[in-house]
Amino acid sequence: MAQAKKILIYLFIVFALYTIITSPDRAGDLVRMAFQGISTAANGLGDFMTQIVN
């Protein structure tokens, strides 16, 4: 099980590097979308906590 997890992590890293090298514009777009999603989730969590406190 631990080896399978390690192999999947290595495969993900290789895939990420391949994507960045072959298509840097697309990779940048994906990173931007990921951070926008994280930001939206954090804002939603903040709004939820504010509503709980009030």
PQR file with spaces between the fields and no chain letter, atoms N, CA, C, O and H, PARSE charges and radii, in Angstrom:
ATOM       1  N    MET     1       0.820   -1.190    0.000 -0.4000 1.5000
ATOM       2  CA   MET     1       0.000    0.000    0.000 -0.0000 2.0000
ATOM       3  C    MET     1       0.864    1.255    0.000  0.5500 1.7000
ATOM       4  O    MET     1       0.591    2.193   -0.748 -0.5500 1.4000
ATOM       5  N    ALA     2       1.891    1.281    0.821 -0.4000 1.5000
ATOM       6  CA   ALA     2       2.758    2.453    0.894 -0.0000 2.0000
ATOM       7  C    ALA     2       3.506    2.655   -0.427  0.5500 1.7000
ATOM       8  O    ALA     2       3.728    3.786   -0.859 -0.5500 1.4000
ATOM       9  H    ALA     2       2.113    0.518    1.429  0.4000 1.0000
ATOM      10  N    GLN     3       3.885    1.558   -1.050 -0.4000 1.5000
ATOM      11  CA   GLN     3       4.600    1.669   -2.325 -0.0000 2.0000
ATOM      12  C    GLN     3       3.674    2.176   -3.413  0.5500 1.7000
ATOM      13  O    GLN     3       4.100    2.943   -4.276 -0.5500 1.4000
ATOM      14  H    GLN     3       3.705    0.639   -0.698  0.4000 1.0000
ATOM      15  N    ALA     4       2.424    1.766   -3.390 -0.4000 1.5000
ATOM      16  CA   ALA     4       1.459    2.236   -4.380 -0.0000 2.0000
ATOM      17  C    ALA     4       1.261    3.749   -4.239  0.5500 1.7000
ATOM      18  O    ALA     4       1.175    4.468   -5.235 -0.5500 1.4000
ATOM      19  H    ALA     4       2.078    1.142   -2.689  0.4000 1.0000
ATOM      20  N    LYS     5       1.193    4.209   -3.021 -0.4000 1.5000
ATOM      21  CA   LYS     5       1.034    5.644   -2.774 -0.0000 2.0000
ATOM      22  C    LYS     5       2.257    6.400   -3.286  0.5500 1.7000
ATOM      23  O    LYS     5       2.122    7.458   -3.902 -0.5500 1.4000
ATOM      24  H    LYS     5       1.264    3.625   -2.212  0.4000 1.0000
ATOM      25  N    LYS     6       3.436    5.866   -3.035 -0.4000 1.5000
ATOM      26  CA   LYS     6       4.673    6.496   -3.475 -0.0000 2.0000
ATOM      27  C    LYS     6       4.729    6.549   -5.006  0.5500 1.7000
ATOM      28  O    LYS     6       5.150    7.551   -5.583 -0.5500 1.4000
ATOM      29  H    LYS     6       3.545    5.007   -2.535  0.4000 1.0000
ATOM      30  N    ILE     7       4.306    5.477   -5.646 -0.4000 1.5000
ATOM      31  CA   ILE     7       4.307    5.428   -7.115 -0.0000 2.0000
ATOM      32  C    ILE     7       3.327    6.458   -7.678  0.5500 1.7000
ATOM      33  O    ILE     7       3.640    7.138   -8.656 -0.5500 1.4000
ATOM      34  H    ILE     7       3.964    4.663   -5.177  0.4000 1.0000
ATOM      35  N    LEU     8       2.145    6.578   -7.071 -0.4000 1.5000
ATOM      36  CA   LEU     8       1.166    7.553   -7.535 -0.0000 2.0000
ATOM      37  C    LEU     8       1.678    8.977   -7.370  0.5500 1.7000
ATOM      38  O    LEU     8       1.434    9.824   -8.230 -0.5500 1.4000
ATOM      39  H    LEU     8       1.891    6.026   -6.277  0.4000 1.0000
ATOM      40  N    ILE     9       2.375    9.247   -6.291 -0.4000 1.5000
ATOM      41  CA   ILE     9       2.942   10.584   -6.086 -0.0000 2.0000
ATOM      42  C    ILE     9       3.986   10.881   -7.155  0.5500 1.7000
ATOM      43  O    ILE     9       3.999   11.974   -7.720 -0.5500 1.4000
ATOM      44  H    ILE     9       2.573    8.559   -5.593  0.4000 1.0000
ATOM      45  N    TYR    10       4.861    9.917   -7.437 -0.4000 1.5000
ATOM      46  CA   TYR    10       5.866   10.111   -8.480 -0.0000 2.0000
ATOM      47  C    TYR    10       5.218   10.314   -9.845  0.5500 1.7000
ATOM      48  O    TYR    10       5.663   11.163  -10.618 -0.5500 1.4000
ATOM      49  H    TYR    10       4.850    9.029   -6.978  0.4000 1.0000
ATOM      50  N    LEU    11       4.183    9.553  -10.148 -0.4000 1.5000
ATOM      51  CA   LEU    11       3.487    9.714  -11.418 -0.0000 2.0000
ATOM      52  C    LEU    11       2.847   11.099  -11.530  0.5500 1.7000
ATOM      53  O    LEU    11       2.879   11.716  -12.595 -0.5500 1.4000
ATOM      54  H    LEU    11       3.821    8.864   -9.520  0.4000 1.0000
ATOM      55  N    PHE    12       2.271   11.579  -10.439 -0.4000 1.5000
ATOM      56  CA   PHE    12       1.675   12.904  -10.440 -0.0000 2.0000
ATOM      57  C    PHE    12       2.730   13.970  -10.679  0.5500 1.7000
ATOM      58  O    PHE    12       2.497   14.905  -11.444 -0.5500 1.4000
ATOM      59  H    PHE    12       2.245   11.077   -9.574  0.4000 1.0000
ATOM      60  N    ILE    13       3.879   13.848  -10.044 -0.4000 1.5000
ATOM      61  CA   ILE    13       4.961   14.819  -10.227 -0.0000 2.0000
ATOM      62  C    ILE    13       5.457   14.805  -11.668  0.5500 1.7000
ATOM      63  O    ILE    13       5.671   15.860  -12.265 -0.5500 1.4000
ATOM      64  H    ILE    13       4.069   13.088   -9.422  0.4000 1.0000
ATOM      65  N    VAL    14       5.639   13.620  -12.223 -0.4000 1.5000
ATOM      66  CA   VAL    14       6.089   13.510  -13.618 -0.0000 2.0000
ATOM      67  C    VAL    14       5.052   14.126  -14.548  0.5500 1.7000
ATOM      68  O    VAL    14       5.413   14.846  -15.479 -0.5500 1.4000
ATOM      69  H    VAL    14       5.466   12.762  -11.739  0.4000 1.0000
ATOM      70  N    PHE    15       3.782   13.859  -14.314 -0.4000 1.5000
ATOM      71  CA   PHE    15       2.718   14.426  -15.141 -0.0000 2.0000
ATOM      72  C    PHE    15       2.707   15.946  -15.039  0.5500 1.7000
ATOM      73  O    PHE    15       2.574   16.635  -16.051 -0.5500 1.4000
ATOM      74  H    PHE    15       3.488   13.274  -13.558  0.4000 1.0000
ATOM      75  N    ALA    16       2.846   16.475  -13.820 -0.4000 1.5000
ATOM      76  CA   ALA    16       2.851   17.927  -13.637 -0.0000 2.0000
ATOM      77  C    ALA    16       4.034   18.559  -14.367  0.5500 1.7000
ATOM      78  O    ALA    16       3.871   19.578  -15.038 -0.5500 1.4000
ATOM      79  H    ALA    16       2.954   15.915  -12.999  0.4000 1.0000
ATOM      80  N    LEU    17       5.210   17.972  -14.245 -0.4000 1.5000
ATOM      81  CA   LEU    17       6.379   18.512  -14.947 -0.0000 2.0000
ATOM      82  C    LEU    17       6.201   18.433  -16.458  0.5500 1.7000
ATOM      83  O    LEU    17       6.553   19.371  -17.173 -0.5500 1.4000
ATOM      84  H    LEU    17       5.343   17.144  -13.700  0.4000 1.0000
ATOM      85  N    TYR    18       5.660   17.327  -16.948 -0.4000 1.5000
ATOM      86  CA   TYR    18       5.409   17.169  -18.381 -0.0000 2.0000
ATOM      87  C    TYR    18       4.442   18.251  -18.879  0.5500 1.7000
ATOM      88  O    TYR    18       4.657   18.847  -19.935 -0.5500 1.4000
ATOM      89  H    TYR    18       5.374   16.564  -16.367  0.4000 1.0000
ATOM      90  N    THR    19       3.384   18.495  -18.115 -0.4000 1.5000
ATOM      91  CA   THR    19       2.406   19.506  -18.507 -0.0000 2.0000
ATOM      92  C    THR    19       3.033   20.891  -18.525  0.5500 1.7000
ATOM      93  O    THR    19       2.777   21.673  -19.440 -0.5500 1.4000
ATOM      94  H    THR    19       3.210   18.011  -17.257  0.4000 1.0000
ATOM      95  N    ILE    20       3.845   21.200  -17.532 -0.4000 1.5000
ATOM      96  CA   ILE    20       4.478   22.518  -17.473 -0.0000 2.0000
ATOM      97  C    ILE    20       5.453   22.706  -18.624  0.5500 1.7000
ATOM      98  O    ILE    20       5.512   23.785  -19.213 -0.5500 1.4000
ATOM      99  H    ILE    20       4.052   20.564  -16.789  0.4000 1.0000
ATOM     100  N    ILE    21       6.210   21.680  -18.949 -0.4000 1.5000
ATOM     101  CA   ILE    21       7.214   21.790  -20.005 -0.0000 2.0000
ATOM     102  C    ILE    21       6.564   21.870  -21.380  0.5500 1.7000
ATOM     103  O    ILE    21       6.976   22.680  -22.210 -0.5500 1.4000
ATOM     104  H    ILE    21       6.162   20.804  -18.471  0.4000 1.0000
ATOM     105  N    THR    22       5.554   21.042  -21.629 -0.4000 1.5000
ATOM     106  CA   THR    22       4.963   20.990  -22.957 -0.0000 2.0000
ATOM     107  C    THR    22       3.946   22.100  -23.213  0.5500 1.7000
ATOM     108  O    THR    22       3.743   22.494  -24.361 -0.5500 1.4000
ATOM     109  H    THR    22       5.219   20.384  -20.954  0.4000 1.0000
ATOM     110  N    SER    23       3.310   22.607  -22.166 -0.4000 1.5000
ATOM     111  CA   SER    23       2.285   23.633  -22.345 -0.0000 2.0000
ATOM     112  C    SER    23       2.269   24.580  -21.149  0.5500 1.7000
ATOM     113  O    SER    23       1.386   24.489  -20.295 -0.5500 1.4000
ATOM     114  H    SER    23       3.475   22.287  -21.233  0.4000 1.0000
ATOM     115  N    PRO    24       3.234   25.480  -21.086 -0.5600 1.5000
ATOM     116  CA   PRO    24       3.318   26.352  -19.911  0.2800 2.0000
ATOM     117  C    PRO    24       2.121   27.299  -19.767  0.5500 1.7000
ATOM     118  O    PRO    24       1.726   27.628  -18.649 -0.5500 1.4000
ATOM     119  N    ASP    25       1.544   27.737  -20.887 -0.4000 1.5000
ATOM     120  CA   ASP    25       0.382   28.625  -20.788 -0.0000 2.0000
ATOM     121  C    ASP    25      -0.803   27.915  -20.163  0.5500 1.7000
ATOM     122  O    ASP    25      -1.478   28.463  -19.291 -0.5500 1.4000
ATOM     123  H    ASP    25       1.865   27.470  -21.795  0.4000 1.0000
ATOM     124  N    ARG    26      -1.050   26.710  -20.603 -0.4000 1.5000
ATOM     125  CA   ARG    26      -2.162   25.924  -20.061 -0.0000 2.0000
ATOM     126  C    ARG    26      -1.911   25.587  -18.594  0.5500 1.7000
ATOM     127  O    ARG    26      -2.836   25.621  -17.783 -0.5500 1.4000
ATOM     128  H    ARG    26      -0.502   26.264  -21.311  0.4000 1.0000
ATOM     129  N    ALA    27      -0.671   25.263  -18.251 -0.4000 1.5000
ATOM     130  CA   ALA    27      -0.335   24.957  -16.862 -0.0000 2.0000
ATOM     131  C    ALA    27      -0.580   26.181  -15.979  0.5500 1.7000
ATOM     132  O    ALA    27      -1.083   26.055  -14.863 -0.5500 1.4000
ATOM     133  H    ALA    27       0.081   25.235  -18.910  0.4000 1.0000
ATOM     134  N    GLY    28      -0.224   27.358  -16.478 -0.4000 1.5000
ATOM     135  CA   GLY    28      -0.476   28.589  -15.731 -0.0000 2.0000
ATOM     136  C    GLY    28      -1.962   28.828  -15.517  0.5500 1.7000
ATOM     137  O    GLY    28      -2.384   29.252  -14.442 -0.5500 1.4000
ATOM     138  H    GLY    28       0.185   27.460  -17.385  0.4000 1.0000
ATOM     139  N    ASP    29      -2.752   28.550  -16.551 -0.4000 1.5000
ATOM     140  CA   ASP    29      -4.204   28.689  -16.419 -0.0000 2.0000
ATOM     141  C    ASP    29      -4.761   27.735  -15.371  0.5500 1.7000
ATOM     142  O    ASP    29      -5.631   28.106  -14.583 -0.5500 1.4000
ATOM     143  H    ASP    29      -2.408   28.205  -17.425  0.4000 1.0000
ATOM     144  N    LEU    30      -4.256   26.505  -15.365 -0.4000 1.5000
ATOM     145  CA   LEU    30      -4.731   25.526  -14.386 -0.0000 2.0000
ATOM     146  C    LEU    30      -4.388   25.945  -12.961  0.5500 1.7000
ATOM     147  O    LEU    30      -5.205   25.803  -12.051 -0.5500 1.4000
ATOM     148  H    LEU    30      -3.550   26.204  -16.005  0.4000 1.0000
ATOM     149  N    VAL    31      -3.180   26.460  -12.774 -0.4000 1.5000
ATOM     150  CA   VAL    31      -2.775   26.918  -11.435 -0.0000 2.0000
ATOM     151  C    VAL    31      -3.634   28.101  -11.009  0.5500 1.7000
ATOM     152  O    VAL    31      -4.069   28.175   -9.860 -0.5500 1.4000
ATOM     153  H    VAL    31      -2.517   26.576  -13.514  0.4000 1.0000
ATOM     154  N    ARG    32      -3.878   29.022  -11.931 -0.4000 1.5000
ATOM     155  CA   ARG    32      -4.710   30.188  -11.628 -0.0000 2.0000
ATOM     156  C    ARG    32      -6.125   29.747  -11.232  0.5500 1.7000
ATOM     157  O    ARG    32      -6.690   30.264  -10.269 -0.5500 1.4000
ATOM     158  H    ARG    32      -3.525   28.962  -12.865  0.4000 1.0000
ATOM     159  N    MET    33      -6.692   28.798  -11.971 -0.4000 1.5000
ATOM     160  CA   MET    33      -8.035   28.302  -11.641 -0.0000 2.0000
ATOM     161  C    MET    33      -8.051   27.604  -10.288  0.5500 1.7000
ATOM     162  O    MET    33      -9.010   27.742   -9.529 -0.5500 1.4000
ATOM     163  H    MET    33      -6.233   28.378  -12.754  0.4000 1.0000
ATOM     164  N    ALA    34      -7.001   26.861   -9.986 -0.4000 1.5000
ATOM     165  CA   ALA    34      -6.934   26.172   -8.695 -0.0000 2.0000
ATOM     166  C    ALA    34      -6.903   27.175   -7.550  0.5500 1.7000
ATOM     167  O    ALA    34      -7.612   27.007   -6.557 -0.5500 1.4000
ATOM     168  H    ALA    34      -6.222   26.749  -10.602  0.4000 1.0000
ATOM     169  N    PHE    35      -6.085   28.220   -7.682 -0.4000 1.5000
ATOM     170  CA   PHE    35      -6.006   29.210   -6.610 -0.0000 2.0000
ATOM     171  C    PHE    35      -7.302   30.009   -6.498  0.5500 1.7000
ATOM     172  O    PHE    35      -7.688   30.400   -5.397 -0.5500 1.4000
ATOM     173  H    PHE    35      -5.510   28.356   -8.488  0.4000 1.0000
ATOM     174  N    GLN    36      -7.976   30.257   -7.615 -0.4000 1.5000
ATOM     175  CA   GLN    36      -9.270   30.933   -7.543 -0.0000 2.0000
ATOM     176  C    GLN    36     -10.284   30.060   -6.809  0.5500 1.7000
ATOM     177  O    GLN    36     -11.088   30.566   -6.026 -0.5500 1.4000
ATOM     178  H    GLN    36      -7.662   29.940   -8.510  0.4000 1.0000
ATOM     179  N    GLY    37     -10.250   28.759   -7.056 -0.4000 1.5000
ATOM     180  CA   GLY    37     -11.148   27.845   -6.357 -0.0000 2.0000
ATOM     181  C    GLY    37     -10.875   27.813   -4.867  0.5500 1.7000
ATOM     182  O    GLY    37     -11.801   27.811   -4.057 -0.5500 1.4000
ATOM     183  H    GLY    37      -9.597   28.348   -7.692  0.4000 1.0000
ATOM     184  N    ILE    38      -9.602   27.788   -4.510 -0.4000 1.5000
ATOM     185  CA   ILE    38      -9.237   27.803   -3.088 -0.0000 2.0000
ATOM     186  C    ILE    38      -9.680   29.103   -2.443  0.5500 1.7000
ATOM     187  O    ILE    38     -10.191   29.101   -1.323 -0.5500 1.4000
ATOM     188  H    ILE    38      -8.849   27.790   -5.169  0.4000 1.0000
ATOM     189  N    SER    39      -9.488   30.212   -3.143 -0.4000 1.5000
ATOM     190  CA   SER    39      -9.892   31.511   -2.616 -0.0000 2.0000
ATOM     191  C    SER    39     -11.402   31.586   -2.423  0.5500 1.7000
ATOM     192  O    SER    39     -11.878   32.091   -1.407 -0.5500 1.4000
ATOM     193  H    SER    39      -9.074   30.213   -4.053  0.4000 1.0000
ATOM     194  N    THR    40     -12.144   31.088   -3.389 -0.4000 1.5000
ATOM     195  CA   THR    40     -13.606   31.080   -3.282 -0.0000 2.0000
ATOM     196  C    THR    40     -14.059   30.215   -2.110  0.5500 1.7000
ATOM     197  O    THR    40     -14.965   30.597   -1.369 -0.5500 1.4000
ATOM     198  H    THR    40     -11.758   30.677   -4.214  0.4000 1.0000
ATOM     199  N    ALA    41     -13.440   29.067   -1.942 -0.4000 1.5000
ATOM     200  CA   ALA    41     -13.791   28.182   -0.830 -0.0000 2.0000
ATOM     201  C    ALA    41     -13.477   28.852    0.509  0.5500 1.7000
ATOM     202  O    ALA    41     -14.263   28.754    1.452 -0.5500 1.4000
ATOM     203  H    ALA    41     -12.704   28.757   -2.544  0.4000 1.0000
ATOM     204  N    ALA    42     -12.341   29.526    0.593 -0.4000 1.5000
ATOM     205  CA   ALA    42     -11.973   30.207    1.840 -0.0000 2.0000
ATOM     206  C    ALA    42     -12.950   31.334    2.139  0.5500 1.7000
ATOM     207  O    ALA    42     -13.333   31.532    3.293 -0.5500 1.4000
ATOM     208  H    ALA    42     -11.703   29.606   -0.173  0.4000 1.0000
ATOM     209  N    ASN    43     -13.356   32.073    1.116 -0.4000 1.5000
ATOM     210  CA   ASN    43     -14.336   33.141    1.333 -0.0000 2.0000
ATOM     211  C    ASN    43     -15.668   32.568    1.798  0.5500 1.7000
ATOM     212  O    ASN    43     -16.308   33.123    2.691 -0.5500 1.4000
ATOM     213  H    ASN    43     -13.046   31.912    0.179  0.4000 1.0000
ATOM     214  N    GLY    44     -16.084   31.466    1.199 -0.4000 1.5000
ATOM     215  CA   GLY    44     -17.327   30.824    1.614 -0.0000 2.0000
ATOM     216  C    GLY    44     -17.263   30.330    3.049  0.5500 1.7000
ATOM     217  O    GLY    44     -18.230   30.459    3.801 -0.5500 1.4000
ATOM     218  H    GLY    44     -15.565   31.015    0.474  0.4000 1.0000
ATOM     219  N    LEU    45     -16.128   29.766    3.426 -0.4000 1.5000
ATOM     220  CA   LEU    45     -15.950   29.304    4.799 -0.0000 2.0000
ATOM     221  C    LEU    45     -15.980   30.481    5.772  0.5500 1.7000
ATOM     222  O    LEU    45     -16.561   30.387    6.854 -0.5500 1.4000
ATOM     223  H    LEU    45     -15.343   29.661    2.815  0.4000 1.0000
ATOM     224  N    GLY    46     -15.352   31.587    5.381 -0.4000 1.5000
ATOM     225  CA   GLY    46     -15.382   32.786    6.224 -0.0000 2.0000
ATOM     226  C    GLY    46     -16.789   33.321    6.392  0.5500 1.7000
ATOM     227  O    GLY    46     -17.179   33.710    7.493 -0.5500 1.4000
ATOM     228  H    GLY    46     -14.880   31.663    4.502  0.4000 1.0000
ATOM     229  N    ASP    47     -17.562   33.345    5.302 -0.4000 1.5000
ATOM     230  CA   ASP    47     -18.954   33.797    5.387 -0.0000 2.0000
ATOM     231  C    ASP    47     -19.769   32.866    6.286  0.5500 1.7000
ATOM     232  O    ASP    47     -20.590   33.322    7.081 -0.5500 1.4000
ATOM     233  H    ASP    47     -17.246   33.029    4.408  0.4000 1.0000
ATOM     234  N    PHE    48     -19.538   31.572    6.154 -0.4000 1.5000
ATOM     235  CA   PHE    48     -20.258   30.592    6.983 -0.0000 2.0000
ATOM     236  C    PHE    48     -19.946   30.813    8.465  0.5500 1.7000
ATOM     237  O    PHE    48     -20.855   30.832    9.295 -0.5500 1.4000
ATOM     238  H    PHE    48     -18.870   31.202    5.507  0.4000 1.0000
ATOM     239  N    MET    49     -18.668   30.979    8.796 -0.4000 1.5000
ATOM     240  CA   MET    49     -18.284   31.193   10.192 -0.0000 2.0000
ATOM     241  C    MET    49     -18.864   32.499   10.714  0.5500 1.7000
ATOM     242  O    MET    49     -19.256   32.576   11.878 -0.5500 1.4000
ATOM     243  H    MET    49     -17.929   30.963    8.121  0.4000 1.0000
ATOM     244  N    THR    50     -18.925   33.528    9.872 -0.4000 1.5000
ATOM     245  CA   THR    50     -19.509   34.802   10.293 -0.0000 2.0000
ATOM     246  C    THR    50     -20.990   34.632   10.609  0.5500 1.7000
ATOM     247  O    THR    50     -21.492   35.196   11.581 -0.5500 1.4000
ATOM     248  H    THR    50     -18.607   33.465    8.926  0.4000 1.0000
ATOM     249  N    GLN    51     -21.683   33.854    9.788 -0.4000 1.5000
ATOM     250  CA   GLN    51     -23.104   33.632   10.028 -0.0000 2.0000
ATOM     251  C    GLN    51     -23.319   32.828   11.313  0.5500 1.7000
ATOM     252  O    GLN    51     -24.292   33.062   12.031 -0.5500 1.4000
ATOM     253  H    GLN    51     -21.275   33.396    8.998  0.4000 1.0000
ATOM     254  N    ILE    52     -22.430   31.893   11.607 -0.4000 1.5000
ATOM     255  CA   ILE    52     -22.553   31.115   12.848 -0.0000 2.0000
ATOM     256  C    ILE    52     -22.366   32.020   14.064  0.5500 1.7000
ATOM     257  O    ILE    52     -23.104   31.915   15.043 -0.5500 1.4000
ATOM     258  H    ILE    52     -21.640   31.703   11.024  0.4000 1.0000
ATOM     259  N    VAL    53     -21.375   32.910   13.997 -0.4000 1.5000
ATOM     260  CA   VAL    53     -21.096   33.794   15.115 -0.0000 2.0000
ATOM     261  C    VAL    53     -22.243   34.772   15.345  0.5500 1.7000
ATOM     262  O    VAL    53     -22.594   35.079   16.485 -0.5500 1.4000
ATOM     263  H    VAL    53     -20.775   32.995   13.201  0.4000 1.0000
ATOM     264  N    ASN    54     -22.814   35.251   14.261 -0.4000 1.5000
ATOM     265  CA   ASN    54     -23.935   36.213   14.388 -0.0000 2.0000
ATOM     266  C    ASN    54     -25.161   35.433   14.755  0.5500 1.7000
ATOM     267  O    ASN    54     -26.235   36.012   14.918 -0.5500 1.4000
ATOM     268  H    ASN    54     -22.528   35.002   13.336  0.4000 1.0000
